[in-house]
Amino acid sequence: MLEAIDILLTTSFWVAVIRIASPLILATMGELVCERAGVLNLGIEGIMTAGAFAGWVTVYLGGDLWFGIAIAACTGIAIGALHGLLTVPLGLSQHVTGIGITLLASSLTYYVYRLVLPKVTSPPKIDAFQPLPVPFLSDLPVVGEALFTQTPLTYFAFFTVAVVAWVLYRTPLGLAVRAVGESPESVEAQGISVVAIRMGAVMAGSALMAIGGAFLTMSAFNSFFFEMVNGRGWVCIALVVFGSWRPGKALLGTILFAAFDAYQVRLQQLTGGVIPYQVFLMMPYILSILALIVMARRASYPKALMVPYQKGER
């Protein structure tokens, strides 16, 4: 029992928590931006997969790491534009379209992978982002190693939370994004295009999702393999609800889920195989569902979420 508690006090545990949380933070912020504008983006799983591959293959073919991130973001923007076109001006079902986008993006990624590497049995490796200690701050006990000896993409993930929060609550653009998610008629009455705001939000959010996927191949690992996203996109959708559509609370949700995930891995090692490993794999999801139930009861969702809008309709 004491050993299980001691795990929570180790520096390596919190280093792992921050590393696991980083791609979730990026993708969750992307989903939050989409939903704040009134668009549910169920294409997140496919977008993350496409972003993971696009960034990795760019570097594999000789590109710079940051150029790979840029390509991943552009991939997300392109897929997001397709999703936005189908759901915003055309008003198609956001549920059906999102699932279709996930299937399309995932299948297209695997197809391109086989075109680029037709005879490869094991994925090639790239030189991924390396930890970048922050001077002075990295020397702090526990916190320094956990927060300030991460890769540049982890710092970017936390920076993204601050930017999203600032834009949403401190800028006219953020006010417009939140307004189209609550009352698009009022926004249109002010002469602002609801279609433009929603399309922009979906494309920007999809770019963050793709970068979250690229984190997996360019920071957490150094290669691409099928099913590497492994349901993280669906988790991010739940984390947006857990966070009540607020960046700060969503950040706490991602860290909580990452802590559950990192903890179950260490508990497996502690029990020595006495308990089936599937029990531990379920733990993060079960605990997250319970936390989601508690938080969702008090959550205030955007009133126009998943509600198509056509100019002139009431």
N, C-alpha and C positions, 0 to 999 in steps of 0.2 A: 504493500500500500504506500509506504513512504517513498519507495523508488518511483512509483507512478506520479507522485506529487513532485518529486525532485526533477522530473523531466521538465516541468513548467518553469523551473528556475535556471535551466541551462542556457547558455548563450547560443549554442548551436540550434536549439529548438526555435528561438526567435529569429535567427538568421533564416531558417527554413520557412518560417511563417511569412516573413516579408517577401521572400522569393516566390512562394506559392501564390501569394496575394497579388503580386504585380500584374500578371496578365488579366486577372479578374478585375482589377481596378480599372484598367484601360477599357476593357469590353463593357463593364458595368456603366462607366461614364458615357460611353457611346450609346448604350441602350437608353440610359436616362435622358440624354438629349433628345433622342427620337421620341420617346414617350411624353416628354414634357411638351413637345409640339403636337401631340395627339396621334402619333403613329406608332403602333406596336410593331417592332421589327423582329419577327420570328426567324429571319434569315441569318441571325447572329452566328449560329453554329457553322453554317457554310461560309460566311464571310471570314470568320476566324481561320477556318481551314485554308481558304484561298489566300489570305494574308500571310499565313505561316509558310505556305509554299512559295508565294511570289517573292517574299523577302529572302528566303533561303536560296532559291534557284538563282536570284540575281547575284548574290555573293558567290555562289558556286561557279557561275559563268564569268566571274572576274570583277564584279562590281564591288564598290565600297560598302561597308556595313550600313552607314547612314543612307547611302543611296538605295540600299535594299529596303530600309524602313520607308523611304519615300515611295518606292514602287509598291510596297505593301499597302500604304495609305491610298495611293492612286487606284489600286485594285479594289479596295473597299469603297472608294468614292464611285467607281464605275458600277459596282454591283448595287450600291445604295441608290444610285440614280435610276437603275432599272426597277428596283423595289418601289422607290418613290413615284416613278411614272405610273406604275400600275395601281398604286393605292391612293395617291393624292388627286391628280387631275382625272384619272379614270374611275376612281372610287371603288375599285375591286376589294374583295374581302381581304383584310390584312392578315387574318389567320392563314387562309389558303395560300395567298401570295407569299407569305413569309416561309411557310414550309416548302413551297415550290422553289424559292430562292435558295434555301438550304440544300435541297436535293440537286439543283442545277450547279451551284457553286462547288459543292463537294465532288460531284461526278466530273465536272469540267476540270477540276484540279487533278484528279487521278488520271484523267485522259492525257492532260498536258505532261504530267509526270512521266507517263509511259512513252510519250513522244520524245521527251528530252533524254530520258534514261531507259531505253527500250530493253536492255539486257542486264540491267543492274539488279542483283538479288538483295544486297544490303545497302541502305542509303549512304551515299558519300558524306563525309564530314567537312565542315567549314571551320574557319577560325572565327569563333563567335565573340561577342562582347565579353570583356574580362572585368572582374571587380575593380572599381575605381574608388579607393579610399579618399574620404574628404579630410584634408589636413586638420589636425587638432580635434575635430569632432569624432573622428574614427577612434581616437584614443580613449574616449569615455568608456567606463565599464558597462558591459552588457549592451546598453543602448547604442554605443558607438559602433560596435561590431555588427549589431543587428540592422541598424538603419543606415550607417555611413560607410559600409564596405561592400556595397552592392554594385551591380552593373549600371551603366548610364541609363538604361531603359527603366530601371526601377525608380531612379530619381525623376525621370520623365513622367512616370505613372503618377507619382505623388504631386508633381507640378501640374499635371493635367487636372487633378481634382480641384486645385486652387483656381486654375483658369476657368474651369466650367462653373464653379460657384460664383466667381467674380462676374463672369459674363451674364449668367442667369439673373443675378440679383443686384448688379451694379451698373448695368449698361442698358441703353434703349433696345438694343438687339435682343438681349435676354428677356426684357419685358415683353417684346413682341412674340418671342418663342413661347413664353409661359401663357401669354394671352391666347394664342391660337390653339393651345391645348385646353383652354378653359372656355373661351367664348369667341370662336372664329368670326361670328357675325359682327361683333364689336370691332375686331381688328379690320375687317373689310370696310366697315363704316368710316374708319379713319383714313381710308385710302391706301392701306397697306395690303399687299397681295398675300393672302393666306397660302396659296399654292407655292409661291416663292419661298416663304418662311419655312413651310413644312418640308419642301424638297431640300432646301439648304440644310435643315436640321438632320434629315435622314442621311444625306451624303456625308456631313461632318461626323455624325455618330458612327456611320459605317466605317469611316476611315480609322476612328479610334478602335473599333472592333478588330479591324484587320491588323492594326499595330499590336493589339493584344495577342493575336494569333502569331504574329512575327516574333513576339517575345519568346515564344516556346522554342522556335527553331534557331533563334539568333542570340539568345541570352540564357534561357534555362537549359537548353540542349544545343547541339551543334549539327543536327541533321533533321531531315523531314521523314516521318513515317506515317502511314495511314492510321487514322483514328487517334492521332495524338491530341486533338482537342478534347476528345473523350467526355463530351457532355458539359464542358465548362460554359458554353454559350447559354444553355438552359439554366444553369446555376445563376448566371449573371442576370437573367430576366427575373428570377426570384429575388435576387439581391436588391434590385431596383424597388420592388414592392416592400422588401424588408426595410429599406432606407426611406420609405415614404416619399420617394421621388425627390430626395434631397441629397446632394453630393456628400456632405459630411457624414450623415447617417449611413449612406451606402458604403462609404469607405470603411466605417466600423464593421459593417456586415461582411465585407470581403475579408477583413483581417480575422473576424470571428470564424468564418468558414475555413480559412487557411489554417487557423490554429487547430480546429477539429481535425483537418486532414493531416497536418504534420504530427499531431498527437497520436492518431491511430497507427501511423507507421511505426512509431516508437513503442507503442503498446504491443504491437505484433512481436517485436524483437524481445520485449520484456517477458512475455508469456511463453516464448520458446515453442510455439506451435501447438500448445495444449488446446487453445480455442481456435476453431476454424477461422482462417484469415478473412473470409467473406463477412464475418460479423464485424470486424474492424473496418472493412471497406464501407459498410453501411453506415457506420457511426456518424461521419460528417453530414451525410444527407438526412438522416433521421433527426439529428439535433438541429440542423438548419430548418427542416420542415416545422419542428416544434417552435423554434424561434420565429419563423415566418407567420405561423398561426397567431402567435401572441401579438406581433407587431402589425399584421395586416388588419386586425380588428379595429385598430386606431388610425389606420392610414387614410389620408385624404388624397384620392387619386385625381388626375386631371379630368375634368368633367367631359371634355370632348375627345378623350382617348378612344380610338377605334371608331370614331364617328366620322364618316365621309362628309366633306363639305363641298357644295357646289355654289358658286357665286349667284346671289339673287334668291336662293332658297331660304325658307324660314321653317 
